[in-house]
Amino acid sequence: MPETSPGSPQRGTTATTPTLDTVAVASQDPTREQPWADLGLKADEYQSIREILGRRPTSAELAMYSVMWSEHCSYKSSKVHLKQFSEIPQETPAGRMLAGIGENAGVIDVGQGYAVTFKVESHNHPSYVEPYQGAATGVGGIVRDILAMGARPVAVMDPLRFGPLDAPDTLRVLPGIVAGVGGYGNCLGLPNIGGEAVFDESYLGNPLVNALCVGVLRHEDLHLAKASGAGNQVILYGARTGGDGIGGVSILASETFESTGPAKRPAVQVGDPFMEKLLIECTLEIFAARLVAGIQDLGGAGLSCATSELASAGDGGMHVELDRVPLRDSTLSPEEILMSESQERMMAVVEPDDVAAFLSICAKWEVDATVIGEVTDTGRLHIDWHGERVVDVPPRSVAHDGPTYHRPFARPDSQDVLQADVAEALPRPTTGDELRETVLRLAASPNLCDKSWITDQYDRYVRGNTVLAQPSDSGMIRIDEDTNLGVAVSTDCNGRFARLDPYAGAQLALAESYRNVATGGATPLAISDCLNFGSPEDPAVMWQFAEACRGLKDGCLELGIPVTGGNVSLYNQTGETAILPTPVVAVLGVIQDVTKRTPSAFEAAGERIFLLGETREELSGSEWAHVVHGHLGGRPPAVDLAGEKALAELLREGVGLLTSAHDLSDGGLAQTLVEAGLHSMIGANVSLPGDAFVGLFAESAGRVLVTVASGDEERLIELASRHGVTLTSLGDTGGDSIVVSGQFELALLEVRSAWMATLPAALG
């Protein structure tokens, strides 16, 4: 592939060149050929633009429509399915939404006058092309989304997916991606409190880099992205605009990778976390001074997005002098300036009397700020270049009224064959020695092994308010140092489950994230999602997407929690090979007193171990089938959302009674015993009812391993009975081994050695 983005405008156009494509020129020259296809537009989309404008677009208008009508920005293939999330009540018994879908990020009331905003987004393709910068700017972009709501960012998370650990391309992208996530977040002083690192063949050549940020604000500090009030000034502030990221959302994020390897480097943004840190503090001081009438960050589609979305969501009119935009590269043409996705930039709408104070604060923080336009009542977005009009469009047609595709989708015939190939029929260990070796093998497998090679590159405790972080079930942050009010967040998704049944797989992702928040003692309030799928032009992929959306909607309705917003990432495939459908679900919960949270690991010897929930012979899609047999087939575990809700209520009511709580998911009970024991080096002696193999390795949902102090058993029995949750006594904590009665004994030192060795051996 060429090293430059196909169809990007040529540099060197200036105000004095006779080739400047103005609105007047476009009206007089209707037949000029334009590179609409190279910019990612379809023939019918280009024709629609001409009909909207009543003429051909100028080059600058074509650039704006191409990025704003891209899959990444317009959701043109997905919004027909996403609209069902509006059926979920925005106000629930758990929490009240203050801002939701359509804003930069969702905002939810957490009590005591506080609100929390959170969102998860993708930066997948850029991170494959340029791992460090792709991942770093993914973090930077989601942080600015949170900042734009009026919140102080307080924590980040990073759900990651890679190809096989031993694949050469995984060894190329993984270190850079991890360094990018850590480097940017660490420089901002934001703790990384959770995430995932999952390995599967389908992600080879298309890693997933999803980034989440959490922010905290007082109710009265909420800001929205809108440009209202004719005469109000439009100020661009932050970093100067450069040539990086041109066409990123239309060229890079909205098409399928070929199998020939990385290319398209100019479409990847370049980050400067130190500038972003200044931008954060500057913006928060501006908010505190009440100087902003509307605000928007510049992320995907850059100025094209910020100008059109602010105008569309406000009074509908804006006039911008594009030549006032501070540049890092003076050769940039108007088209390139509008398409550039240079990082660390914000756009604010400010009343005229407040402009001087706004600029003064920016100067204090050494942040460039320039008045580039004003709000109008024309209902049009007008952009001039050295006095010549290069854009004259209805802003809503750019920002919100793009194409809507009802792409065909159908359940593929191959799904029946896939589901018939059940893992329950695979050969399984039968002796105690074989079970012991299987526990060791799974604990050392890439998906279940110790991830500290990754997480040690992140600062998890900066700012001093981190309560829980990796490897706990969820991350937890204190947001009020006087009352100890806090929030917990978890991200989860098992792509294998979603491949076997995308409806159930999405609900299992929701249930696991919901459960992980509850194990710490928090009340789940809301979700954000990052829906990562293959090409929407494949009916089978669109069926997966449609089913996952339907599953999430039904799941949220049953659990009583709203979708606050999220992200869709399509075209995640290399050639004809699509990734596993990966609907990552982030759940946020509130806890009134973080000092009373329930830890994930065993805390002391001599405590009683219980299993909450039912274990069934559910092995299809499991880590055992994946690691031992390289198998994917059958049906995923059954979903019981009513049972999940009851379990979560038990866990929250059990705060103070439960001395530890660790959910069962990948690897089943065996892996949970390993993780709960290794973090404190306290062993366990357990007896398993029924088939020991099923008891150890089944991945039935809705289960949590808990401990209570000796003498508190009856209180737990009463609590489980009252909530209708199955309770099984397994044994006691203590010793320096995991002992399964009648089967095997496994020393913690031996399993720790295997568990910790995998990533360092592969990555150095």
N, C-alpha and C positions, 0 to 999 in steps of 0.2 A: 504493500500500500504506500501511497505517497506520504511524505512527512508533513504535509500541510493539509488543512481541512479542505475537502473538495468544495468548490463553489464559493469559498470565502471571498469577500470583496477584495479587490486589488488595492494596495496601499498607494499613497501618494496623491490622492485627490485632495485638493485644497479649494479655498473659496475663490481663488482666482482662475482656476482651470475652467475652460469652457464646457467641460463634460459633466459638471455638477448636475445631478438629476433632480431638479426641483419639481414641485407640484405643477408649475406652469409648463415645464418641459414635458412632463408626463402627459398632460392634457393635450399637448400639441403633437406628441409622438406616440400614438397609441399602439403601434405595431412593433416597437422595439423588442427584440428578443431578450428575455431575462432568465437568469439561472435558477428558476424556482425549484426544479427537480434536484439540483445539486445542494440546495439549502434544505432539503427534506420535505418539500411540499408535494402533494399529489396534483394531478392536472385539474381535478374538480375543485380542489382547495384554492388553487390559483385563480380559477374562474370565479369562485365565490368572492374572493378579494376584489376582483375587478367589478363585480356586481355591487358590492358594498360601497365602493368608492365612486362608481360610475365612470371609471377610467382605469388604466393600468396603474399599479402602484409605482411610486418612486423606488429607487434602490434602497433608500432608508426605510421606507414603509415595508418593502418586501422583506428586509432583514428583520424588522419587528414582528411581522406576522409569522415568519418562518420559525422564530424561536418561541413565540407565545402560543402558536398552534402546534408545537411539537407534542409528542406523547408525554414527555416529562412535565410540561407546564399545563397543557390543556386537559389532560386525562381523557382524551377523545375516545379511546377504546374502553375505558374503565368506568366513566362517570354514570353510564346507564345502570351499572351494578352497584356503584357506591351510594347512589341516592337512597337505597333502602335503609342506610344507617340513620336517615332522618326519621324513620319510624320509631326509633328508640327514644323514650322520654328523656328530655334533657335534664330534668330535675328528678332525682331519685331519693329514696330514704337515706341513702348513704352520703350524697353530696349534691351541691347545687352548681350547675354550670354557669360561669360568667361570660365565657366566650367559647365558641366551638368551631365546627367544620366551616372552612372558608377564611378563617383568620390565620395569621402566621403560626399560631399554636393554640391549643385548647387551654382554657383557664378554669379551674374548679375551686370552689370555696372549701377550705379545710378548717374553718373555725377560728375564733379569737381575732377576727378581722383580717386574717391572712388568706391569701389565695396562692395556689401553686399552678404553674404552667409547665407543660411537658410535651415533648413531641419526639418521634423517631423518624429519621429520613435515611435515604440511601445515597451512597456515592460509589456505586459498584464499578461501572465501566472506567471512570477516571482512575480508580485505584488499581485496576489491572494494567492500564497504560503507563501510569507513573505512580507506583505504589505509595511512596512517601507523601508526595504532594496531594495525590488523590484522597488519601485517608485524612491527612491534616486539614485540608480545606473542607472535607465533609464535617469534621468537628467544628471548624470555624463557622460554617454556614448554619448549622443547627443552633449553635450558641447565639448567633445574631437573630435567629427567629424568636428565640426566647427573650432576648433583650428587647426586641421590637414590641413586645407586649407590655413593657413597663417593668419587667422583673429583673432582679439580679440573678444571673446564672449561678447555681450552687453545686452542680454535680453533672457528670457525664457518664454514659455507658456505651459499650461497643459490641453489639452482636455481630460476629464475624463468621464467614463460611469460606472454606478453602477446599481445593482438590486434595488427593491423597497426600499424606505427610511426606512420603518419600519421592513424590513427583518433582522433577527439576523445576517446573514452573511454580510449584508451591514454595520451593526453597528460594525462588526469585522474589515472589510477591509478599510472602508472609513477613519476613523481617522488616521490609520497608513499610508495610501497612501498620504493623505494630509500632514501629518507631514514629510514624506519622501521627497516629492517634495519641501516643504518649507525649511526643515532642510538643504538639500544639496544646493539648490539654494541660500538661505540666507548666508550660510557659504562661498560660492564662491563670494558673493557680486554682484549677478546678479538680477536685478529686474524681477519680474514675472508680465508681462504686459497684460495677457489675457488668455483665455481658456474657457472651458465649464465644467459644472457638470450636467450630464443628468442621469435620473433614469428611468429604464424600467425593467420589469420582465425578459426579455431575457438575461440581463446581470448578473442575479443572479448566483453566482458561477463562473462567468467569467468576472470580471470587465475589462474595457479597460483603460489602462494608456498610453496615447500618450504624448510624450514630444517634444517640439520644441525649437530650439535655433537659435538666430540671431547673426551674427558676422559681423564686419566691417574691411575692409582692403584697402590699396592702391593697385592699379592695379599691381604695380611692386612687391608686396609682395605675390602674389599668389603662392602656393605650391601644387604639385600634388603627388599622391601616386605611386611612381615608383622607382625601384632600377636600376640605370644605372651607367656605368663606372666601368669596371673590376678593381679590386683592392680597390675600395671604401669600407669603413668600415661600418659594420652594428652595430648600437649601440642601446641597449635596455635601456630605462631610465624611472624612476618613481618608483612606488611601487614594492616591491618584490612579486614574484609569490607564491600563496598559493593554497590550495585545494578547495576554494570556486568557484562556477560556473562551475565545471567540467561537461561537457555534457549539458550545459544549452541550447544551440541552437538545439541540436539533440534530447535530452531527454525531455526537458521541453517545448520548444517553437514550436516544430514540431509534436505534437500529441494532441489528444483530452483528456480533463480532464474526469475522471470518476466522478460519483456522490457521492463518498464516502468522499470527503473533501480534505483538503490540505495535501500534501505529497511532496516528492522530494526536501526537503530543501537544501541538498548539491548543487543542481543545481542553487541556487540563489546566486548572487554575494554579497559581502559585501563592502560597500563604505567608503571612507575616504575623505570627501570634503576638509579638510585642506591640505592633500597631493595633491589633484587636483588643489587647488589654487596655491600651489608652482609650480606644473607642468605647469600650464598656464603661470605664469610669467617667469619661466625659459625658456619655449619654445618660448615665444615672444621675449625674449632677444636674444636667439639663432637665430631666424629669422632676427632680426635687424642686427645681426653681419654677416649675409649671410653665415652661416656655414652648411646649409642643402641642399643636392642634391635631396633628396626624403624623404617623411615622411608618416607614417601611425599610426593611433591610434590602440590600442588593445581593441577591443570590443567583439562582438560575435565571437566565435571560437578562440579568443586569439592569441597565437603565430602561430597556424596553419593558421589563416587568414593573419596575418601581413606578415609572411615570403613568403607564396605562392602568395599573391596578389602583393606585392612589386616586387618579381622576375618576375612574369608573365607580369606585366605592364612595366617592364624595359627591360634590355637586356636578360632576361630569365634565368639567373643563379645566384645561391647564395649558399654559404657554411656556415653552422652554427655549432658552438660547443655548444650543448645544456647544457652541464654540467657547462657552464659559467653563466647560468641564475641565478641571485640571488633569493634564495628561502626563504619563511617564514617557510616552512616545509621540512626538509631535507629528509623525507621518500618518497617524491613524485617520482613516476616513470617517465620515459621519456614520456609515453603516457599521464599521468596526466598533466605534464608540458605543453605539446602541446595543451591539451584540456582546461586547466584552463582559466577561464574568469575573473581572478582577475582584479580589476579595477585600474585606475590611472596609466596606462602604455602606453608608446609610443615607436615607433621604428623609428630611423632615419638612413638615408644613408649619410655618411660624407666622404669627400675626406681625404686621409691620412694626409695631411699637416694641416687640420683643426681639427683633433681629439683632440689635446691638448687643444685648445681654447674651444671646445665643452664641454669637461670634466670639464674644469675650471669653466665655467658658471654653470654647474650642481652642482658642489661642492659649489659654492657661494650660491645657493638656497637650499642646503642640499637635493638634489635629487640624489638618487643612479643612476649611469650610468656605463654600462659595454659594452665593445666591445665583441660581441658574434659571429661575423663572417665577411664575406666580399662578395662583388659582384664578380661573376665569368662570364666567357664567355662559360661555359659548356652547357648552355641550360637546366641544371638540378638543382633541389633543393636537396642539400646534407646536411643532419643533422647527426652529430656524437655525441655519448655519451661516454665520457671517451675513445676516440680513436676508438670506434667501430661504424661503420655506421649503423644507424637505419632507415634512410630515404634516398631513392634515387628515385626521381619521377620527371616527367616533370611538372613544377609548374602550367602551364596552365590547365593541367588535373585536378588539385586540385581546383584551384581558379575560372576558367571560363568555362571549358568544362564539367561540370557536366551533369547529366541526364536532359533531357527535356521531360516533360510529356504533351501529348495532351489528357488531361483528358476529358471524355465524359461530355457534358453539354446539358441540355434541359430545356426548359420552362415547369415547372410542370403544370399538369392539374388543380391543386388547385388554380393556379393564377387567372383563370377566375372566380372561385367562390369568391375569395377574392376581386377582383375588382368589382364584381357585388354587393357586400354588402356595399352600399354607406352610408356615414355618413350624407349626405344631407337629408336622410329619417328619421333620428332620431328625437325624440321629442325635441323641443327647447323652451326656455323661450319666453313668449309672452307679459308679462306686464313689466312696468318699474321697479317694485320691483324685479321681477325675473331676469331681466337683471342686476340690481345692485348686487344682491347676486351672480350671476355668475361671474361678474368682481372680486368680493372679493374672491370667491372660487378659481378662476384661479390664482390670484395674490399670494395666499398662497400655491399653489400646489408646490410640490418639484422641478419641472423643471423651474418654473417661479419665485419662491420666491427669497428673498435676499440671496446672496451667500457669504456675508461678513464673516460668520463663517469660511468659507474656505479661502477666499482671505486675511483676516486679519492676517493669519498665514504666509503670504508671504510678503517680503519686496518689495514693488512696486516702490520705488523711490530712492533706493540706486544708487550711481554714479551720481545722479543729472541731468540726461538727459531724464528722463521719462516725456513725454508730455501728453500722455493719457494712462490709464490703466483701469482695471475693475472698474466700470461697463460700460465703454464707448463701443461703437460699435466695435472699434478696438483698439489695443495697438499702441502707437506711441513713437518713440525714436529719439532724436536729435543726429545726428552723427558728426556734425561740429559746434562747439560753436561759430565760427566767422560768418559763413554764415547762420546758422540755418537750413541747409539741414537735412532732416530727412526721416525716413521710417515708414510706418504703416503696421501692420500685423493683420490678423484675421484668426481664424480657425472655421469651421462650418460643421455640418452635422445633418440632421434629419433622423435617422434610420427608422422611420415609413414611411416616403416618399420613401426611398430606398426599403423598403419591398414591398410597393404597386407597384412600378415600378423602378427597379434599374437603368435603363438608365436615366429616368427623375430625380430620386432621387439624382444621382451623379451630374447632371447638376444643380439641385436646391442647393446642397451644394456649388458648385462652384459659382453660382450666388449670394448666400447670402454672402459668404466670400468676393467676388469681390465688392459687394454693400457696405459692412461694411467698407472696406478700403476707398471707394470713399466718404462715408458720411463725413469722417473727412477732406476731401479735397485732398487726395492723388491720384496719378495715379497708378492703378494696373499694375504690371510689369510681374509677374511670379507666378507659384504655386509650392508647394510641397504637396505630398499627403501621407496619411497613411490609407491603405486599409485593414480594419478589417472585416473578414468574418469567416464563419464556416468551416467545413471540406471540403477540395477539393475533397475528395472521394465521396461526394454526388453530383450527377449531377445537382440538383436544386441549390445548393450553387455555383457550378461553373458557372451556367447560370447567377446567380446574379452578380458574379464577372466579367464575360465577358461583361455583359451589362453595368455595372458600368464603366469599362475601356473604352468601346466604347462611353459612354456618356461623359466621361471626355475628351476624345480625340476630339470628335466633338465640345464640348463646348469650349475648348481652341482654336480650329481652328477658331470658329466664333468670339470669343472675342479677338483673336490675341495675346494670351499670352502663353509662353512655359511652359512645365513641366520640372523643374530643377532636379527632383529626388524625392525620397520618400521611402516608406517602404510598404511591404505586410506582414500582420499578418493573418495566417490561423489557422485552428483547434480551433477557438474560439467558443467552445460549451462544454456543460456538458452532457455527455451521448449522447442522440440523439437530444438534444435541442440546436439549433444553435442560436447565437445572431442575432439581427436585422442586416442586412448588413449595415456596417457603414463606408462608404468611406469619411473619414475626409479630408477636403481640406483646406490648408493654402494658403492664397494669400498675397503676399508682394507688397507694393506700395511705391512710392517715393513722397515726398512733398518738394518743394523747400524752403519753409520758415515755420517752425513749429509754429511760433508765429501767423500765419494766419489760423491755422486749425479751423474747424467748430466743436463746441462742440455738444454732444448728448442731453443734458438736456436743458429745457427751461431756458433762461437767465434773462428775465425781464417780468414784467407784462405789459399789453397793447400792446403786439405784435400780429401780424396776424398769424393764423395757417392755413397751406395748406397741402393737401395730394397730393403727386406726384405719378402717376400710377393709374391703374384701379383696382377696387374691384369687384370680381365676387363671386358667391355663391360657394366657394371652401372650404369645411369643412372636407373632407376625409383626414385622417392622422393628423388632427389638434389637438392642445392641448385640445381644448374644448371636442372633441370626446373622447380623451384619459382619461381626468380627470373626466368628468361628466358621461360618459357612459362606460368607459373601452373598447372602440371600436376601432378596426383597420380594415378598409376595404375601398373599393372605389378606386379612382384614385387620385394621388397627384395633387397639383396646376399645371396649365399649365406653361411651361417654354418659355419665350420670350427673348432670349439672345440678339437679336438686340435691343430690348427695354431696357435691362439691360445696354447695352453699351451706349445708348443715355442718360439714366438716370445718369450714372456715369460721362459722359461728362458735363451734366448740373450741377451736384454737384461740380465738380472741377471748372467749370467756375463761379459758384455761391459763391465761397469763398469770404468773405467780404460782400456779400449781405445777405446770409443766416445767421441768428443769432443762429440757431440750426438745426440739421438734425439727425434723428433717424430712422433706418430702421424698417419696419414692418415684423415680422417673427412669431415665436411661440407666440400664444396668440392673434395675430392680432392687430388691432388698439387699443383695450381696454388695452392690456398690454403695448403698446407703450405710451399711454397717462399716464398710471400709472408710468412707469419708467422715462419718460421725466419730469413729475411733481415732483416725490418724491425726486429726487436728488437735487432739488433746492427749494422744497416745494412751488412751484408756480402752481396754479391750471389752469384749462382750462374750457372754455365755448364753447361747440361745437354743431352744428346742423348737423345731418346725413341725407343725401338724401337717399330715398328708405328704404328698410328693415333695421331697426336699429340693429337687431340681426346679420344679415350678415355684415353690416358695422362695427360692433364691433369685431366679432370673426372669420370671414373668414380669411384664411391665404394665399391669393393670393400673388404671388411673384411680384418682381419689383415695390415695393412701399416704399416710404420714407415720414415721417412726418417732415415738415420743418416749420420754423418761419422766418418772416421778420419784421423789424421795421415798425410801422405804417407810411404810405406814400411811402413805397417801393413796394407796391403790383403790380403796373404796370410794374416795372422792372422784377419782377418774372414772371408775365404773359407773357411778351415778351420773356424771356429766355426759358420758357417751350414751347412756341409756336415754337420758332426757332429750338428746339431739338425734336419736335414732341412728347412731354411727356404730358399726360393728367394731368390737374391741377384742383383740387377741393378746394374751399374755405370752411373751416370748422368752423372758429370762432376766438376767441381771448384767449390769456393767461391772467391769473389774478385770484385773489381770493385764497381761501384755500380749494377748492373742485374741483372735476371733475364733471362738469354739462353737461349732454346730454339733450338738449332741448326737452321738451315734454316726457321725459322718467324717469330720476332719477338724484339725486345729491348724490355724495359720497365724504365725507370729506377726505382730504389727511391724516389727523392724524389717521382716522379709517383704511384706506387701508394700511398705513405704519405699523400699529400695526400688522395686519394680515400678511403682506408681510415679516416682519422681524422675526416673531415668529417661523416659521416652523423648520428651521435647529437647532436652539438652543433647542427647545422642544424635538427634536428627538435625538440630539447628546450631549446635556448638555453644 
